Amino acid sequence: MGVVEDLADALAVETLKAMGELENDRFYTEVARIVGASSPTLQEAFMTSVRIRLAAARGHKFLEETLRAKREGGKAPEAPRDTSAH
């Protein structure tokens, strides 16, 4: 990664950790506004890192819940409908 991506990802990691402590699941939008006021390039990289990390966390949660349901005989969660097909 380049310096912009490295800085953005480090800030994203710190921000996502802070969100739990702050109990504010949209705090990253405030950080993005602060960053964007000085560097739209860093803001874009930050938002990309946040979105990727949030998506990965949702994917891991879905995987864990599905496996838990299989192992314990429960009902697996449903994946969202694919709306990309026309």
LOSEGU-358074 format. One record per atom (N, C-alpha, C): residue in one letter; residue number from 1; atom name; x, y, z. Coordinates in Angstrom, 3 decimals, m for minus. Layout:
N
<node dose="A" nudo="NUM" lumvo="CA" c1="X" c2="Y" c3="Z"/>
...
***
This chain:
86
<node dose="M" nudo="1" lumvo="N" c1="0.840" c2="m1.181" c3="0.000"/>
<node dose="M" nudo="1" lumvo="CA" c1="0.000" c2="0.000" c3="0.000"/>
<node dose="M" nudo="1" lumvo="C" c1="0.885" c2="1.244" c3="0.000"/>
<node dose="G" nudo="2" lumvo="N" c1="0.318" c2="2.329" c3="m0.479"/>
<node dose="G" nudo="2" lumvo="CA" c1="1.003" c2="3.605" c3="m0.447"/>
<node dose="G" nudo="2" lumvo="C" c1="0.749" c2="4.321" c3="0.871"/>
<node dose="V" nudo="3" lumvo="N" c1="1.381" c2="5.454" c3="1.026"/>
<node dose="V" nudo="3" lumvo="CA" c1="1.271" c2="6.206" c3="2.275"/>
<node dose="V" nudo="3" lumvo="C" c1="m0.179" c2="6.615" c3="2.556"/>
<node dose="V" nudo="4" lumvo="N" c1="m0.928" c2="7.007" c3="1.536"/>
<node dose="V" nudo="4" lumvo="CA" c1="m2.322" c2="7.422" c3="1.755"/>
<node dose="V" nudo="4" lumvo="C" c1="m3.141" c2="6.247" c3="2.272"/>
<node dose="E" nudo="5" lumvo="N" c1="m3.003" c2="5.104" c3="1.618"/>
<node dose="E" nudo="5" lumvo="CA" c1="m3.763" c2="3.931" c3="2.036"/>
<node dose="E" nudo="5" lumvo="C" c1="m3.363" c2="3.467" c3="3.427"/>
<node dose="D" nudo="6" lumvo="N" c1="m2.059" c2="3.511" c3="3.718"/>
<node dose="D" nudo="6" lumvo="CA" c1="m1.590" c2="3.105" c3="5.044"/>
<node dose="D" nudo="6" lumvo="C" c1="m2.154" c2="4.009" c3="6.133"/>
<node dose="L" nudo="7" lumvo="N" c1="m2.083" c2="5.305" c3="5.914"/>
<node dose="L" nudo="7" lumvo="CA" c1="m2.619" c2="6.253" c3="6.897"/>
<node dose="L" nudo="7" lumvo="C" c1="m4.127" c2="6.096" c3="7.053"/>
<node dose="A" nudo="8" lumvo="N" c1="m4.814" c2="5.961" c3="5.932"/>
<node dose="A" nudo="8" lumvo="CA" c1="m6.271" c2="5.824" c3="5.952"/>
<node dose="A" nudo="8" lumvo="C" c1="m6.688" c2="4.558" c3="6.687"/>
<node dose="D" nudo="9" lumvo="N" c1="m5.997" c2="3.449" c3="6.419"/>
<node dose="D" nudo="9" lumvo="CA" c1="m6.359" c2="2.186" c3="7.057"/>
<node dose="D" nudo="9" lumvo="C" c1="m6.086" c2="2.231" c3="8.553"/>
<node dose="A" nudo="10" lumvo="N" c1="m4.971" c2="2.815" c3="8.945"/>
<node dose="A" nudo="10" lumvo="CA" c1="m4.678" c2="2.940" c3="10.374"/>
<node dose="A" nudo="10" lumvo="C" c1="m5.740" c2="3.778" c3="11.078"/>
<node dose="L" nudo="11" lumvo="N" c1="m6.140" c2="4.862" c3="10.446"/>
<node dose="L" nudo="11" lumvo="CA" c1="m7.190" c2="5.713" c3="11.018"/>
<node dose="L" nudo="11" lumvo="C" c1="m8.521" c2="4.965" c3="11.064"/>
<node dose="A" nudo="12" lumvo="N" c1="m8.805" c2="4.179" c3="10.042"/>
<node dose="A" nudo="12" lumvo="CA" c1="m10.046" c2="3.401" c3="10.022"/>
<node dose="A" nudo="12" lumvo="C" c1="m10.076" c2="2.392" c3="11.167"/>
<node dose="V" nudo="13" lumvo="N" c1="m8.977" c2="1.705" c3="11.380"/>
<node dose="V" nudo="13" lumvo="CA" c1="m8.898" c2="0.727" c3="12.472"/>
<node dose="V" nudo="13" lumvo="C" c1="m9.147" c2="1.412" c3="13.816"/>
<node dose="E" nudo="14" lumvo="N" c1="m8.482" c2="2.525" c3="14.049"/>
<node dose="E" nudo="14" lumvo="CA" c1="m8.659" c2="3.256" c3="15.307"/>
<node dose="E" nudo="14" lumvo="C" c1="m10.096" c2="3.758" c3="15.458"/>
<node dose="T" nudo="15" lumvo="N" c1="m10.653" c2="4.253" c3="14.364"/>
<node dose="T" nudo="15" lumvo="CA" c1="m12.012" c2="4.790" c3="14.399"/>
<node dose="T" nudo="15" lumvo="C" c1="m13.022" c2="3.697" c3="14.693"/>
<node dose="L" nudo="16" lumvo="N" c1="m12.876" c2="2.543" c3="14.050"/>
<node dose="L" nudo="16" lumvo="CA" c1="m13.814" c2="1.446" c3="14.278"/>
<node dose="L" nudo="16" lumvo="C" c1="m13.735" c2="0.954" c3="15.720"/>
<node dose="K" nudo="17" lumvo="N" c1="m12.557" c2="0.929" c3="16.301"/>
<node dose="K" nudo="17" lumvo="CA" c1="m12.414" c2="0.563" c3="17.716"/>
<node dose="K" nudo="17" lumvo="C" c1="m13.118" c2="1.593" c3="18.597"/>
<node dose="A" nudo="18" lumvo="N" c1="m12.929" c2="2.864" c3="18.272"/>
<node dose="A" nudo="18" lumvo="CA" c1="m13.537" c2="3.938" c3="19.066"/>
<node dose="A" nudo="18" lumvo="C" c1="m15.056" c2="3.895" c3="18.994"/>
<node dose="M" nudo="19" lumvo="N" c1="m15.600" c2="3.469" c3="17.868"/>
<node dose="M" nudo="19" lumvo="CA" c1="m17.049" c2="3.432" c3="17.702"/>
<node dose="M" nudo="19" lumvo="C" c1="m17.704" c2="2.572" c3="18.773"/>
<node dose="G" nudo="20" lumvo="N" c1="m17.078" c2="1.440" c3="19.118"/>
<node dose="G" nudo="20" lumvo="CA" c1="m17.627" c2="0.591" c3="20.172"/>
<node dose="G" nudo="20" lumvo="C" c1="m17.611" c2="1.287" c3="21.520"/>
<node dose="E" nudo="21" lumvo="N" c1="m16.501" c2="1.915" c3="21.830"/>
<node dose="E" nudo="21" lumvo="CA" c1="m16.379" c2="2.614" c3="23.107"/>
<node dose="E" nudo="21" lumvo="C" c1="m17.334" c2="3.802" c3="23.193"/>
<node dose="L" nudo="22" lumvo="N" c1="m17.484" c2="4.503" c3="22.069"/>
<node dose="L" nudo="22" lumvo="CA" c1="m18.368" c2="5.663" c3="22.029"/>
<node dose="L" nudo="22" lumvo="C" c1="m19.839" c2="5.282" c3="21.881"/>
<node dose="E" nudo="23" lumvo="N" c1="m20.085" c2="4.011" c3="21.561"/>
<node dose="E" nudo="23" lumvo="CA" c1="m21.453" c2="3.519" c3="21.294"/>
<node dose="E" nudo="23" lumvo="C" c1="m22.125" c2="4.357" c3="20.212"/>
<node dose="N" nudo="24" lumvo="N" c1="m21.357" c2="4.623" c3="19.148"/>
<node dose="N" nudo="24" lumvo="CA" c1="m21.835" c2="5.442" c3="18.039"/>
<node dose="N" nudo="24" lumvo="C" c1="m21.412" c2="4.760" c3="16.739"/>
<node dose="D" nudo="25" lumvo="N" c1="m22.342" c2="4.035" c3="16.120"/>
<node dose="D" nudo="25" lumvo="CA" c1="m21.985" c2="3.260" c3="14.929"/>
<node dose="D" nudo="25" lumvo="C" c1="m21.858" c2="4.104" c3="13.664"/>
<node dose="R" nudo="26" lumvo="N" c1="m22.038" c2="5.398" c3="13.764"/>
<node dose="R" nudo="26" lumvo="CA" c1="m21.867" c2="6.294" c3="12.618"/>
<node dose="R" nudo="26" lumvo="C" c1="m20.736" c2="7.302" c3="12.843"/>
<node dose="F" nudo="27" lumvo="N" c1="m19.961" c2="7.110" c3="13.890"/>
<node dose="F" nudo="27" lumvo="CA" c1="m18.872" c2="8.035" c3="14.218"/>
<node dose="F" nudo="27" lumvo="C" c1="m17.889" c2="8.198" c3="13.065"/>
<node dose="Y" nudo="28" lumvo="N" c1="m17.706" c2="7.136" c3="12.276"/>
<node dose="Y" nudo="28" lumvo="CA" c1="m16.759" c2="7.223" c3="11.165"/>
<node dose="Y" nudo="28" lumvo="C" c1="m17.139" c2="8.315" c3="10.176"/>
<node dose="T" nudo="29" lumvo="N" c1="m18.421" c2="8.661" c3="10.081"/>
<node dose="T" nudo="29" lumvo="CA" c1="m18.821" c2="9.736" c3="9.167"/>
<node dose="T" nudo="29" lumvo="C" c1="m18.302" c2="11.093" c3="9.653"/>
<node dose="E" nudo="30" lumvo="N" c1="m18.238" c2="11.260" c3="10.962"/>
<node dose="E" nudo="30" lumvo="CA" c1="m17.703" c2="12.505" c3="11.518"/>
<node dose="E" nudo="30" lumvo="C" c1="m16.200" c2="12.606" c3="11.256"/>
<node dose="V" nudo="31" lumvo="N" c1="m15.506" c2="11.494" c3="11.457"/>
<node dose="V" nudo="31" lumvo="CA" c1="m14.066" c2="11.468" c3="11.192"/>
<node dose="V" nudo="31" lumvo="C" c1="m13.830" c2="11.749" c3="9.704"/>
<node dose="A" nudo="32" lumvo="N" c1="m14.643" c2="11.165" c3="8.855"/>
<node dose="A" nudo="32" lumvo="CA" c1="m14.504" c2="11.380" c3="7.408"/>
<node dose="A" nudo="32" lumvo="C" c1="m14.663" c2="12.855" c3="7.049"/>
<node dose="R" nudo="33" lumvo="N" c1="m15.596" c2="13.546" c3="7.695"/>
<node dose="R" nudo="33" lumvo="CA" c1="m15.777" c2="14.976" c3="7.414"/>
<node dose="R" nudo="33" lumvo="C" c1="m14.553" c2="15.777" c3="7.831"/>
<node dose="I" nudo="34" lumvo="N" c1="m13.982" c2="15.433" c3="8.976"/>
<node dose="I" nudo="34" lumvo="CA" c1="m12.775" c2="16.127" c3="9.451"/>
<node dose="I" nudo="34" lumvo="C" c1="m11.628" c2="15.910" c3="8.474"/>
<node dose="V" nudo="35" lumvo="N" c1="m11.422" c2="14.658" c3="8.083"/>
<node dose="V" nudo="35" lumvo="CA" c1="m10.342" c2="14.324" c3="7.160"/>
<node dose="V" nudo="35" lumvo="C" c1="m10.571" c2="14.992" c3="5.807"/>
<node dose="G" nudo="36" lumvo="N" c1="m11.800" c2="14.934" c3="5.331"/>
<node dose="G" nudo="36" lumvo="CA" c1="m12.124" c2="15.485" c3="4.015"/>
<node dose="G" nudo="36" lumvo="C" c1="m11.949" c2="16.982" c3="3.913"/>
<node dose="A" nudo="37" lumvo="N" c1="m12.044" c2="17.667" c3="5.037"/>
<node dose="A" nudo="37" lumvo="CA" c1="m11.855" c2="19.117" c3="5.013"/>
<node dose="A" nudo="37" lumvo="C" c1="m10.432" c2="19.489" c3="4.617"/>
<node dose="S" nudo="38" lumvo="N" c1="m9.489" c2="18.602" c3="4.894"/>
<node dose="S" nudo="38" lumvo="CA" c1="m8.094" c2="18.860" c3="4.556"/>
<node dose="S" nudo="38" lumvo="C" c1="m7.604" c2="18.061" c3="3.358"/>
<node dose="S" nudo="39" lumvo="N" c1="m8.139" c2="16.833" c3="3.211"/>
<node dose="S" nudo="39" lumvo="CA" c1="m7.651" c2="15.967" c3="2.144"/>
<node dose="S" nudo="39" lumvo="C" c1="m8.745" c2="15.043" c3="1.630"/>
<node dose="P" nudo="40" lumvo="N" c1="m9.398" c2="15.428" c3="0.540"/>
<node dose="P" nudo="40" lumvo="CA" c1="m10.398" c2="14.539" c3="m0.057"/>
<node dose="P" nudo="40" lumvo="C" c1="m9.809" c2="13.186" c3="m0.459"/>
<node dose="T" nudo="41" lumvo="N" c1="m8.548" c2="13.159" c3="m0.830"/>
<node dose="T" nudo="41" lumvo="CA" c1="m7.897" c2="11.900" c3="m1.204"/>
<node dose="T" nudo="41" lumvo="C" c1="m7.817" c2="10.956" c3="m0.011"/>
<node dose="L" nudo="42" lumvo="N" c1="m7.403" c2="11.493" c3="1.136"/>
<node dose="L" nudo="42" lumvo="CA" c1="m7.336" c2="10.675" c3="2.347"/>
<node dose="L" nudo="42" lumvo="C" c1="m8.742" c2="10.271" c3="2.791"/>
<node dose="Q" nudo="43" lumvo="N" c1="m9.695" c2="11.165" c3="2.653"/>
<node dose="Q" nudo="43" lumvo="CA" c1="m11.072" c2="10.856" c3="3.022"/>
<node dose="Q" nudo="43" lumvo="C" c1="m11.597" c2="9.670" c3="2.212"/>
<node dose="E" nudo="44" lumvo="N" c1="m11.354" c2="9.676" c3="0.915"/>
<node dose="E" nudo="44" lumvo="CA" c1="m11.822" c2="8.583" c3="0.055"/>
<node dose="E" nudo="44" lumvo="C" c1="m11.179" c2="7.252" c3="0.462"/>
<node dose="A" nudo="45" lumvo="N" c1="m9.887" c2="7.282" c3="0.710"/>
<node dose="A" nudo="45" lumvo="CA" c1="m9.187" c2="6.058" c3="1.122"/>
<node dose="A" nudo="45" lumvo="C" c1="m9.684" c2="5.585" c3="2.494"/>
<node dose="F" nudo="46" lumvo="N" c1="m9.926" c2="6.527" c3="3.400"/>
<node dose="F" nudo="46" lumvo="CA" c1="m10.453" c2="6.203" c3="4.730"/>
<node dose="F" nudo="46" lumvo="C" c1="m11.818" c2="5.538" c3="4.614"/>
<node dose="M" nudo="47" lumvo="N" c1="m12.703" c2="6.139" c3="3.837"/>
<node dose="M" nudo="47" lumvo="CA" c1="m14.050" c2="5.580" c3="3.686"/>
<node dose="M" nudo="47" lumvo="C" c1="m14.004" c2="4.200" c3="3.042"/>
<node dose="T" nudo="48" lumvo="N" c1="m13.127" c2="4.014" c3="2.083"/>
<node dose="T" nudo="48" lumvo="CA" c1="m12.984" c2="2.694" c3="1.462"/>
<node dose="T" nudo="48" lumvo="C" c1="m12.551" c2="1.673" c3="2.504"/>
<node dose="S" nudo="49" lumvo="N" c1="m11.580" c2="2.016" c3="3.317"/>
<node dose="S" nudo="49" lumvo="CA" c1="m11.099" c2="1.108" c3="4.351"/>
<node dose="S" nudo="49" lumvo="C" c1="m12.191" c2="0.805" c3="5.376"/>
<node dose="V" nudo="50" lumvo="N" c1="m12.931" c2="1.815" c3="5.775"/>
<node dose="V" nudo="50" lumvo="CA" c1="m14.030" c2="1.609" c3="6.728"/>
<node dose="V" nudo="50" lumvo="C" c1="m15.072" c2="0.671" c3="6.128"/>
<node dose="R" nudo="51" lumvo="N" c1="m15.498" c2="0.948" c3="4.894"/>
<node dose="R" nudo="51" lumvo="CA" c1="m16.528" c2="0.111" c3="4.261"/>
<node dose="R" nudo="51" lumvo="C" c1="m16.062" c2="m1.332" c3="4.123"/>
<node dose="I" nudo="52" lumvo="N" c1="m14.823" c2="m1.526" c3="3.708"/>
<node dose="I" nudo="52" lumvo="CA" c1="m14.293" c2="m2.881" c3="3.545"/>
<node dose="I" nudo="52" lumvo="C" c1="m14.256" c2="m3.604" c3="4.885"/>
<node dose="R" nudo="53" lumvo="N" c1="m13.801" c2="m2.923" c3="5.910"/>
<node dose="R" nudo="53" lumvo="CA" c1="m13.709" c2="m3.553" c3="7.228"/>
<node dose="R" nudo="53" lumvo="C" c1="m15.089" c2="m3.844" c3="7.812"/>
<node dose="L" nudo="54" lumvo="N" c1="m16.050" c2="m2.943" c3="7.625"/>
<node dose="L" nudo="54" lumvo="CA" c1="m17.414" c2="m3.198" c3="8.094"/>
<node dose="L" nudo="54" lumvo="C" c1="m18.038" c2="m4.368" c3="7.341"/>
<node dose="A" nudo="55" lumvo="N" c1="m17.826" c2="m4.422" c3="6.036"/>
<node dose="A" nudo="55" lumvo="CA" c1="m18.362" c2="m5.523" c3="5.230"/>
<node dose="A" nudo="55" lumvo="C" c1="m17.744" c2="m6.852" c3="5.652"/>
<node dose="A" nudo="56" lumvo="N" c1="m16.440" c2="m6.855" c3="5.886"/>
<node dose="A" nudo="56" lumvo="CA" c1="m15.769" c2="m8.076" c3="6.326"/>
<node dose="A" nudo="56" lumvo="C" c1="m16.304" c2="m8.534" c3="7.684"/>
<node dose="A" nudo="57" lumvo="N" c1="m16.547" c2="m7.595" c3="8.578"/>
<node dose="A" nudo="57" lumvo="CA" c1="m17.090" c2="m7.937" c3="9.897"/>
<node dose="A" nudo="57" lumvo="C" c1="m18.481" c2="m8.552" c3="9.762"/>
<node dose="R" nudo="58" lumvo="N" c1="m19.305" c2="m7.986" c3="8.875"/>
<node dose="R" nudo="58" lumvo="CA" c1="m20.637" c2="m8.558" c3="8.643"/>
<node dose="R" nudo="58" lumvo="C" c1="m20.533" c2="m9.956" c3="8.043"/>
<node dose="G" nudo="59" lumvo="N" c1="m19.589" c2="m10.140" c3="7.133"/>
<node dose="G" nudo="59" lumvo="CA" c1="m19.384" c2="m11.457" c3="6.529"/>
<node dose="G" nudo="59" lumvo="C" c1="m18.954" c2="m12.486" c3="7.557"/>
<node dose="H" nudo="60" lumvo="N" c1="m18.018" c2="m12.106" c3="8.426"/>
<node dose="H" nudo="60" lumvo="CA" c1="m17.568" c2="m13.015" c3="9.484"/>
<node dose="H" nudo="60" lumvo="C" c1="m18.713" c2="m13.372" c3="10.427"/>
<node dose="K" nudo="61" lumvo="N" c1="m19.510" c2="m12.382" c3="10.774"/>
<node dose="K" nudo="61" lumvo="CA" c1="m20.649" c2="m12.626" c3="11.675"/>
<node dose="K" nudo="61" lumvo="C" c1="m21.642" c2="m13.593" c3="11.036"/>
<node dose="F" nudo="62" lumvo="N" c1="m21.940" c2="m13.391" c3="9.756"/>
<node dose="F" nudo="62" lumvo="CA" c1="m22.858" c2="m14.269" c3="9.045"/>
<node dose="F" nudo="62" lumvo="C" c1="m22.310" c2="m15.694" c3="9.012"/>
<node dose="L" nudo="63" lumvo="N" c1="m21.031" c2="m15.839" c3="8.710"/>
<node dose="L" nudo="63" lumvo="CA" c1="m20.396" c2="m17.148" c3="8.665"/>
<node dose="L" nudo="63" lumvo="C" c1="m20.476" c2="m17.836" c3="10.022"/>
<node dose="E" nudo="64" lumvo="N" c1="m20.128" c2="m17.127" c3="11.078"/>
<node dose="E" nudo="64" lumvo="CA" c1="m20.162" c2="m17.699" c3="12.424"/>
<node dose="E" nudo="64" lumvo="C" c1="m21.572" c2="m18.107" c3="12.824"/>
<node dose="E" nudo="65" lumvo="N" c1="m22.567" c2="m17.260" c3="12.534"/>
<node dose="E" nudo="65" lumvo="CA" c1="m23.949" c2="m17.577" c3="12.892"/>
<node dose="E" nudo="65" lumvo="C" c1="m24.470" c2="m18.771" c3="12.096"/>
<node dose="T" nudo="66" lumvo="N" c1="m24.085" c2="m18.876" c3="10.834"/>
<node dose="T" nudo="66" lumvo="CA" c1="m24.513" c2="m19.996" c3="9.998"/>
<node dose="T" nudo="66" lumvo="C" c1="m23.911" c2="m21.297" c3="10.506"/>
<node dose="L" nudo="67" lumvo="N" c1="m22.618" c2="m21.283" c3="10.817"/>
<node dose="L" nudo="67" lumvo="CA" c1="m21.973" c2="m22.483" c3="11.344"/>
<node dose="L" nudo="67" lumvo="C" c1="m22.545" c2="m22.868" c3="12.708"/>
<node dose="R" nudo="68" lumvo="N" c1="m22.792" c2="m21.877" c3="13.555"/>
<node dose="R" nudo="68" lumvo="CA" c1="m23.372" c2="m22.147" c3="14.878"/>
<node dose="R" nudo="68" lumvo="C" c1="m24.743" c2="m22.798" c3="14.728"/>
<node dose="A" nudo="69" lumvo="N" c1="m25.550" c2="m22.288" c3="13.812"/>
<node dose="A" nudo="69" lumvo="CA" c1="m26.877" c2="m22.853" c3="13.588"/>
<node dose="A" nudo="69" lumvo="C" c1="m26.772" c2="m24.298" c3="13.101"/>
<node dose="K" nudo="70" lumvo="N" c1="m25.858" c2="m24.572" c3="12.199"/>
<node dose="K" nudo="70" lumvo="CA" c1="m25.668" c2="m25.936" c3="11.688"/>
<node dose="K" nudo="70" lumvo="C" c1="m25.246" c2="m26.872" c3="12.806"/>
<node dose="R" nudo="71" lumvo="N" c1="m24.304" c2="m26.440" c3="13.616"/>
<node dose="R" nudo="71" lumvo="CA" c1="m23.772" c2="m27.290" c3="14.681"/>
<node dose="R" nudo="71" lumvo="C" c1="m24.769" c2="m27.516" c3="15.810"/>
<node dose="E" nudo="72" lumvo="N" c1="m25.615" c2="m26.507" c3="16.063"/>
<node dose="E" nudo="72" lumvo="CA" c1="m26.548" c2="m26.591" c3="17.181"/>
<node dose="E" nudo="72" lumvo="C" c1="m27.964" c2="m26.928" c3="16.747"/>
<node dose="G" nudo="73" lumvo="N" c1="m28.168" c2="m27.133" c3="15.458"/>
<node dose="G" nudo="73" lumvo="CA" c1="m29.493" c2="m27.494" c3="14.958"/>
<node dose="G" nudo="73" lumvo="C" c1="m30.477" c2="m26.345" c3="14.919"/>
<node dose="G" nudo="74" lumvo="N" c1="m29.966" c2="m25.135" c3="14.921"/>
<node dose="G" nudo="74" lumvo="CA" c1="m30.837" c2="m23.960" c3="14.879"/>
<node dose="G" nudo="74" lumvo="C" c1="m31.087" c2="m23.489" c3="13.463"/>
<node dose="K" nudo="75" lumvo="N" c1="m31.768" c2="m22.383" c3="13.364"/>
<node dose="K" nudo="75" lumvo="CA" c1="m32.089" c2="m21.796" c3="12.065"/>
<node dose="K" nudo="75" lumvo="C" c1="m30.960" c2="m20.860" c3="11.651"/>
<node dose="A" nudo="76" lumvo="N" c1="m30.456" c2="m21.080" c3="10.454"/>
<node dose="A" nudo="76" lumvo="CA" c1="m29.377" c2="m20.240" c3="9.938"/>
<node dose="A" nudo="76" lumvo="C" c1="m29.926" c2="m18.871" c3="9.533"/>
<node dose="P" nudo="77" lumvo="N" c1="m29.112" c2="m17.839" c3="9.649"/>
<node dose="P" nudo="77" lumvo="CA" c1="m29.563" c2="m16.515" c3="9.186"/>
<node dose="P" nudo="77" lumvo="C" c1="m29.716" c2="m16.523" c3="7.666"/>
<node dose="E" nudo="78" lumvo="N" c1="m30.562" c2="m15.663" c3="7.193"/>
<node dose="E" nudo="78" lumvo="CA" c1="m30.752" c2="m15.549" c3="5.750"/>
<node dose="E" nudo="78" lumvo="C" c1="m29.868" c2="m14.440" c3="5.196"/>
<node dose="A" nudo="79" lumvo="N" c1="m29.274" c2="m14.725" c3="4.053"/>
<node dose="A" nudo="79" lumvo="CA" c1="m28.482" c2="m13.709" c3="3.370"/>
<node dose="A" nudo="79" lumvo="C" c1="m29.445" c2="m12.728" c3="2.705"/>
<node dose="P" nudo="80" lumvo="N" c1="m29.029" c2="m11.483" c3="2.555"/>
<node dose="P" nudo="80" lumvo="CA" c1="m29.873" c2="m10.503" c3="1.858"/>
<node dose="P" nudo="80" lumvo="C" c1="m30.145" c2="m10.969" c3="0.416"/>
<node dose="R" nudo="81" lumvo="N" c1="m31.279" c2="m10.581" c3="m0.098"/>
<node dose="R" nudo="81" lumvo="CA" c1="m31.617" c2="m10.905" c3="m1.480"/>
<node dose="R" nudo="81" lumvo="C" c1="m30.644" c2="m10.227" c3="m2.410"/>
<node dose="D" nudo="82" lumvo="N" c1="m30.292" c2="m10.892" c3="m3.477"/>
<node dose="D" nudo="82" lumvo="CA" c1="m29.423" c2="m10.312" c3="m4.507"/>
<node dose="D" nudo="82" lumvo="C" c1="m30.277" c2="m9.417" c3="m5.392"/>
<node dose="T" nudo="83" lumvo="N" c1="m30.055" c2="m8.129" c3="m5.288"/>
<node dose="T" nudo="83" lumvo="CA" c1="m30.833" c2="m7.177" c3="m6.077"/>
<node dose="T" nudo="83" lumvo="C" c1="m30.081" c2="m6.694" c3="m7.320"/>
<node dose="S" nudo="84" lumvo="N" c1="m28.894" c2="m7.282" c3="m7.543"/>
<node dose="S" nudo="84" lumvo="CA" c1="m28.110" c2="m6.831" c3="m8.695"/>
<node dose="S" nudo="84" lumvo="C" c1="m28.574" c2="m7.460" c3="m9.997"/>
<node dose="A" nudo="85" lumvo="N" c1="m29.271" c2="m8.590" c3="m9.929"/>
<node dose="A" nudo="85" lumvo="CA" c1="m29.756" c2="m9.233" c3="m11.144"/>
<node dose="A" nudo="85" lumvo="C" c1="m30.973" c2="m8.487" c3="m11.683"/>
<node dose="H" nudo="86" lumvo="N" c1="m30.990" c2="m8.315" c3="m12.983"/>
<node dose="H" nudo="86" lumvo="CA" c1="m32.115" c2="m7.596" c3="m13.590"/>
<node dose="H" nudo="86" lumvo="C" c1="m33.113" c2="m8.551" c3="m14.169"/>
***
